Structures are given as structure tokens and as C-alpha cells.
């Protein structure tokens, strides 16, 4: 049986191909599984993750202050 997979362009994939992609990915029903965030942050040390998070918070706060001023 073929199923419609919603992507930028509509494509039809056999169930066996979808099952293969899902098995290769992590759990979840997505094509290929949920792997993005886990794979990206796997080799980033805790100190660097903390620094990145602090920069993100500072940027958010700066944007909030800029919005309040205008």
C-alpha cells in the first residue's frame, strides 16, 4: 500500500520504505524519526551548552527591552 507523505512536494512511499525510515530514526511517527536536537547537542560540552543558553536569554531580554522602549 502507498501512503501520502506530506513534504514540500507530495510523494508516495510504500509502507515498507516508511517502516525502514522510522526504524532508522528514533521513536515517533515522523519520517526518519526524531533525531535533530539529540544529534546536534550530543557532542557539545555542558559548559558550552550553558554559555549558548545564557546568550539566548540575554538576546531575548534585549529584544523585550527594545520593544518596551518603542
Secondary structure as GFF3:
##gff-version 3
##sequence-region A 1 70
A	DSSP	beta_strand	2	5	.	.	.	ID=ss1
A	DSSP	beta_strand	11	14	.	.	.	ID=ss2
A	DSSP	alpha_helix	15	24	.	.	.	ID=ss3
A	DSSP	alpha_helix	36	41	.	.	.	ID=ss4
A	DSSP	alpha_helix	46	69	.	.	.	ID=ss5
###
